[in-house]
Amino acid sequence: MTGTTSGTVELLASSNGADPAPVAFTSVDGSGDASFTVKPTEKTTYFAQLQAGSKYASSSSSAVTVDVAPRLSVTARPLKAKSSRHSLDAVALTGVIVPARPAEPLIFSVARRDRGTWVPLPNVTARIHSSGKARMIFRPRRKGAYRVEVAFNGDSRYRGWVSVWTRFNVR
């Protein structure tokens, strides 16, 4: 909004289909600017509204939507082989998403190191529990170095995101 160097600006926000609600107020500075700092916890749409003054009418800014990504992490924990002494150890892979997105899919991507190159293995999808965790048991066919990441495709409240790789060895 431009045109005045005084007045009050109201910041309104809406998320998850709710009606816009005021979240902050500030005064227009001598340069005609007003600014806000926000920290949304989910996808949120904002717009500013200049309140009417004695020399100007009320006006509104265009809407701005801020996408929020969830925090993702993954751990790998070896499990002892049960079938025979020649079996490779299975590995428990646990993906975590914060905030929890129960019943949503979390995609596990595993890659094996082969002659200096990471070779991707087929992805596995697991459902996220109410705790925010999704688990799978990885049963490798070969010894060696592996890595895993988890991916969330996104939904109406959070954008898609991918964790950092976690490396592990199979002996």
N, C-alpha and C positions, 0 to 999 in steps of 0.2 A: 504494500500500500504506500502511496506517495501523496504529497500535497499538503501535509500539515507538519508542524514541528511541535505540536502539543497534543494532549489527549491520552486516553487510556485504551490499551489493546488487551482484549481477552483472548486467550488460547483455548480452543475447544478440541476435544479428542473423542474418538469413537473407535471401539474395537469389538470384534466378534458380533457385528450386527447391531450393537446397541446404539441408541440415540446419542448424538454428540452432547458432551457435558463439559462445563468449564473446568480447566485444570490449573490455570495460572493467569495472572494479570501483570501488566507492566506499563510504564509510561513511555510515550514516544519521546525520544531524545531531541536535542537541538538540531540534529542533522535530519530528523524525520524518520529515524529508524527505531524499530522495536525488535528485541530478540529474546528467545527463550531457549533454555537448555532442558531437554527431556531425556528420560531413561525408560523407554517403554519395555515392558516385560513380555509383550506379544505384539503381533502385527497391529499397528495403530494408525489411524488417519487423523491428521491434524489440520485445522485452519484457524486463522487469526481474524478477529472481528474488531474493527475500530469503533468504539462507542461514539455516538453522535455528540458533537460539540455545538457551541453557539454559532460558529462560523463554517461548519461543515456537517455533512450527513454521515450516517453510519455506512461503513463499507466492509467487505470481507475479502480475504485473500483466496487464492486457489487452494484446493486441498493438496496436502502432501502426505503420502503414505510411507511409513517406516516399517520395513520388514525386519523381523527379529529371528535370528537363528538359535536353535537350542544348543546346549553344550553336549558334546558327544565324546565318549571315551570307550576304550576296549582293553580288556586284560586277557592274558593267556596263562592258564595254569595247567601243568602236566598232570595227568592221571596215570596211575600205575596200570600196566597191561595185565589182564586177567587170564587170557586164554592160554598162552604158552610163553616160555622164556624167549622165543624168537619173535614175538609180536612187538610191534612198535607201541610206544606209549600214546594213548589218546590224549587230546588236549581240550580242556574246557575253555571255551571262549565266551566271555561275558561282555556284552555291549551295554552301556549306560547312557540314558538320555535325560537331561534336566532342562526344563521340567518334564516329568513323566508324561507319556502319551499312551496310556493303556490301550491295548488291542491294535495299535498301529503297527505296521511292519518295520523292521529294522533289517537292513541288508548287510550280511557279513561277506567281505571280499578277502580271500586268502590267496597269497602268491608264494611260490617256492623259488628259492635261488638255484639256478642251474647254469653253471659255467659263466658266472658274472652277470646274468640277466634274471630279472624277476619274471617268472612265468605264472600268469594268472590261472587259478583253478575256478571251477564253476561257483558262482555266488550261491549263498544259502540265505533264505529269508526266514526270520523268526518273529513271533509276535511279542510286543513289549508288554510286560506285566505291570500291575498297578504300582510296583516299586520303581518303575522306570528302567528295569533290567530285562534284557533278552539274552537267552543262553542257547548255545549249541555245543555239541561234542564233535570235534574234528578228529577224524581217524586217518592219519597220514599213511601213505603207501611206501614212502621213502624216508630215510634219515636225511637230516640237513637243516638248512636255515629257511625259515618261513617268516611271513609278516601278515598281519591282518588289520583291516580297517572296517568301520561300520558306517553306513550311510542311512540317512533319513530323507525320504523324498519330499517331505513337507506336507502341510495341510492348510486349512483356512486360517490358522493362528500362527504358524511358524513356517519359515522358509526351509527348503531342503538344505542339508549340510552333510559334511563328511568329517569323520574323526581323523586324527593323525594316525600314521601307521604304528603298530606295536610289533616288535620283532620277537621271535621265539625260536628255539632249536628243538629238533626232535632227534632223540638218540636211540 
